[in-house]
Amino acid sequence: MAFHEVRFPTDISFGSSGGPERRTEIVELASGHEERNTPWAHSRRRFNAGYGIQTRDDLHRVIAFFEARRGRLHGFRYKDHSDFKSCAPQQHAVATDQQIAIGDGATETFQLVRTYQSGDQTYSRKILKPVEGTVRVAVDGVEKTSLTDFTVDTQSGTVTFSFLSIPPMDAVITAGFEFDVPVRFDTDFLDVRLSDFAAGDIPAIPILEIRL
């Protein structure tokens, strides 16, 4: 299998449902207390893109996209409209949105991450598929220049500084960006229904985040 660096149609994904999934194993004790554990260190996202189809042209595009991915065989990019930025969806991403690392004076490549916080609890998620042209980077609050000071690998989500711009010891490295979710179809069959000459739908287009 391969990963195709193409994005599912964003106007259709806008009408989708879905979000993060976790796996928790719960054992209920005789006392009524519970023991809870998880085998997953990271969440995984599920979506149903069927809700976003409005016209037969939408159907045509989805079928073409599905066939080009060979059903479940190949991965692709998906925009989760509820969570696609280093900041809140209605804000503008800036270079100081997310702390991604602390410099040591030698390391030149760093992984983009998105940290979620509620109270004193945090969860850090690797961002593997940033959107080209959206990544902004700062060192100790000073924004750097793309291509001159750093480059971005949009296929892996890494930021690499040029030799003369390597962050010094203890420097705080931050970034702002937009990103996609790496996914695949979670079905090899699309149940297409035509309601009239101008409209139709696919009730379920299950899409599942994949580990890379």
JODA-V797266 format. One record per pair of residues at least 12 apart in sequence whose C-alpha atoms are under 6 Angstrom apart, sorted by the first residue. I is the first residue (numbers start at 0). GAP is how many residues later the second one is. Records with the same first field share a line. If there is no record, write none. Layout:
# JODA-V797266
I: GAP  GAP
This chain:
# JODA-V797266
0: 72  73
1: 72
2: 71  72  73
3: 71  72
4: 71
5: 70  71
6: 70  71
7: 70
11: 40  41
12: 36  39
14: 36  37
15: 32  33  35  36
16: 30  31
17: 28  29
18: 26  27
19: 23  24  25
20: 22  23  24
21: 21
22: 15
23: 13  14
24: 12  13
43: 165
44: 164
45: 161  162
46: 159  160
47: 157  158
48: 156
49: 152  153  154  155
54: 144
55: 142  143  144
70: 117
71: 112  113  114  116
74: 108  109
75: 106  107
76: 103  104  105
77: 102  103
78: 101
83: 94  95
84: 92  93
85: 90  91
92: 83  84
93: 82
94: 41  42  43  80  81
95: 78  79
96: 78  79
97: 76  77
98: 74  75
99: 12  13  73  74
100: 72
101: 68  69  70  71
102: 64  65  66  67  68
103: 64  65
104: 62  63  64
107: 52  53  58
108: 50  51
109: 48  49
110: 46  47
111: 15  45  46
112: 12  13  14
126: 30
127: 28  29
128: 25  26  28  50  51
129: 24  27  48  49
130: 47  48
133: 43  44
134: 41  42
135: 39  40
136: 37  38
137: 35  36
138: 33  34
139: 31  32
148: 12  13  16
149: 12
181: 27  28
182: 25  26  27
183: 23  24
184: 22
185: 20  21  22
